[in-house]
């Protein structure tokens, strides 16, 4: 592979970011790619957890009690296993491999997430998308996308999760210019894929190994590639998988705390106070009342 990962006038240096590991429950680990000290966002993507792949026993798996969100969209891409989503709008939806769940928090929503009974495997990516400042208080919504564009390209299997890519468009409704592509290689593959120079991009290796810009990367790392790229030259070992993310850089800095996104500390503080007071803006999740998660104390209020 060549030493340059893009055709561009001013190449951006690749940033190699080690993922942070955490436990969500017995036998269930996650690796966090966003946010980190090295990179807070990629376009409007502001949060990314890689869950699994993991095998677990009965009574284990993913069980997340009722918790709130504001000013964002939660985006779940399922690769193995099944998760049951319930929210305060009354939505109840099982997400299966090859599907996306998209929940728009807007002014406020709450939800739960649980592995389905008898499930024994789980592999997923969970992301947040920051809403633009003028849309943080839109009405909450939930959408399920069982069918997404998929095709073969230069020895790679591609699934378009969001945005436009290689002449195709995903149906997933977002509020900022974004890209998400699942990339798989059954055999060894070497491909050159088109990119938009006005986007910034990152790659999350999910399984196996990949090379770009003369460097090798594994599933324990996140690869921030920067802006100004017009193509991606990528080499993947057999049986590898990666998530390509891109987006137009967000011009207004966001504030993130716990499960809230906003554009000021007072907005976040009010959201947390409303959750603690059981304000109507967050509603109630059927079956989630006994598993309501309390937030930690806001650090700047201490």
N, C-alpha and C positions, 0 to 999 in steps of 0.2 A: 504494500500500500504506500502511496506517496506520503510525503511529510506534510503536505498541506491538506486540510480537511475541507477547504472551500475555495472557490474562485472568487476572490474579493480584492479590493484595493488595499484595505487595511485589516489584515487578519486579526481576529480576536483570539487571545491565548485561551486554551482550554483550561478550565478549573476542575480539578479532581477533588471531589468532596466525599469524605467518608460518611456513611450513613450511621445514624444514631439508633441503637436498639432499645426496645422497651417491651414489657410484658403487658398484654391486655387481659390475660386470664391464664388459668392453668394450662400450660402446654401451648399457648398461643403468643408468638412473638411478632412484633412489627419492626420495620426499619424505616426511619423518617428521613426523607430527602429534602423536604421544604417545610418550614423555614429553617435555615441554619445561619450561623455567623457569617459564613462565606457568601451565601446567596439567599435573599429573602423571598424573591418571587421570580417567575418566568412568565412574562406578560401579566395577565390577570390571575394566573395560577399562583395561589399563595400558600398551599398546603398539599403535601403528598406523603402518604404512608404506603409502604409496600407490605402487605399482610401475607405471610406464608411464603412459599407453599408449606403447609403443615398438615399432619395427620394427628387426630386426637380421639380420645375415647368418649363414652357417654358422659353427659353432664359437663363436658368441657366445651371448647369452641368459643365463639364470639357471643357475648351477652352484654350489651351496652344499654344501661338504663336511660330513662327519659332525660334529655338534655336539650338546651336551647341553641339557636343560631340567629344571627342577624347579618344583613348586608352582604350575603354570599350565596353561592349555589354549591351544594354538596354533589359530588360526581363520583359514582361508584362503578368501576369496571370489574366485572367478575370473570375470572379465568378458570377456577375450579370451585366446586361446592355450591351452596345456596345460602342466601341470607334473606331473612324476613324483615322488611321495612314496615314500620307503623309510624304515623305522624298525627299531629293535632288537627289536621284537616280531615281526618278519617281515612286516609289512604292506608291500604294494607296490600303489600306487593312482595312476592318472592322474586328475587333476581337470580338468574341462572347464568352459566357460562356463556360468554359471547353477547351479554346484554349490559345496558347502562341504565342506572337509576339516577335521575336528576331532580334534586329538591331545591327549590328557590326559597330562601328564607325571607328575603325582603325585610319588612319591618319586624318580623318575628315569627318563629315556628319552633316546635319541639318534636323530637322523634326518638324511637328506640330501634336497635338493630340486634338481631339474634340469629344464630345458626339454627337451621331447621332441625326438628327431631330426627335422630338416627344419622345425621350428617357426620362424616368422619374426615373430610378434607376441606381445606379452604385455601384459596389463592386469589387475591384481589388487590386492586389499587384503589385507594380512597383519596380523593382530591377535593380541594375547595377552590372556587373561583370567586374573587372579589368583585362585587357589583360596582359599576361606575358610580361616582358620587351622586349624580342626579337620579339614580335608581335604587338607592339603598332602602327606601321606604315603600317600594312597590309591594303589591299583595303577594303573600306566599303562594306557592304552587308546587305540585309534584307531577313528574312525567316519567314514564317507563318506555324505554326504547329496546324492543326485542330484536329488531332487524337493522343491521348496520352494513355499509358497503364493505365488501371484502374481495380481494383479487390477488393474483400472482404478479410479481414484478421483479425481474432480474434474479430469479431464484429465491425471492422472499415472499412470504405470505403476509399481506398487509390487511389490516382492518382499520377503517377510518372511524374514529370515535367522535370527533367533533371538528368542524371547520371544512375547508376545501383543500384537496391534495390530489395531484396527478389527474386532474380533470374530473374528479368526483367530489360530491358534497354529502356531508352527514346531516341527518335530520335533527340532531340534538340542538335545542334552542338555547343559545347563550346570548349575552349582552355586550360582549367585547370580541374583537377579532382574535381568534384562538385556533390552535391546532392540537390534536391528539391523535396519534397513530400507534397501534399495536403492530410490532414487527417480529416475525418469526422466521426461522431458518431450519428446514428439515435436514438439509445437507449444508456443506460449506458454501457460503455465498459471498459475492463481492459485488456491490451495487453502488450506483451513483443516483441519488434522489434529489429532485428539485426543491429548493427552499425559497422563501420570500426574504429579500434583504432588509425589509422594514420590520421584521420580527426578530425577537431573540429566541434562542433555542437551547434545549437541554435533552439529554438522553438518560433514562434509567434502565440499566441492564437488569432484567428480571430473572433470567436463567442463563447458564452457560457463560460464554465469553465473547467479547467483540473487540475490534480494533478500529481506531480512527486516528488520523494525524500521527501514525507511527507508534501509537501507544495502545496497550491492552487494558481492558476494563472488565471488572467482574460485578456480580450481583451485590457486592458489599459497597458499591460506589455510585455516586451521582455525577454526571458529566455535564457541566455548564459550558456551552459553546459560544455564547455571546451573540452579538448583533452583526448585521452586514453580510450574512452568509447567503449565497445564492444556490449552493448545492451541498449535499452531504455525501461524502465518499465513505462507505461503511463496509467492513468485513466482519462476517459472523461465522462462528464455528457451528458445526452441525448440532441441532437440538437447542439452539440459543433463542432467546426472546428478549425484547427491549421495548420500552415505551418512549416514543418521541413526543416531546411537548414543545409548543411554540406559542408566541403571541406578541401582539403589539405592546411595547413597554407601557405600563401604567404611569401616567404623568403625575398623579397625586399620591403621595405616600399614604399607606393605610396604617391603621392601628389595629393590632391583634392582641387579644387577651382571652385565654381559656377557649371557649367555643364561639366567641364573638369576633366579628370584623366590623370596623367603622372607620371614620375619618377624623375622630377626635377622642381624647380621653373622657370628656364629659358624656359623649354618646355611649361609650362602652360602660362607664359607671352607671348610667341610667338603665341600660339594658340589664346589667347584673342585678341592680336593685329591683327591677321589675320581675325578674325571674325568682328572686328570693321572696318577693311579696306575692307570688302566684298571680301576677297581672294577666289580664285577659289576652294581651298581645301574643302570648306564647301558647295559650290554650292548654289542653290536657290530652295525653296519649292514652287511648283505651288500653287497659291492661298495664299501663306504665306508672300508675300512681304510686305503687309500692316500691318502685325502683327509681325514684326521682333523684338525680345527681346534684349534690350541693357544690357550688363553685368555691375555689380557694379565694382567700382575701386578695383584693386588688393591691399589687405592690406599691403603687404610687399613692394609695389612700392610707397606708400604714403610718 
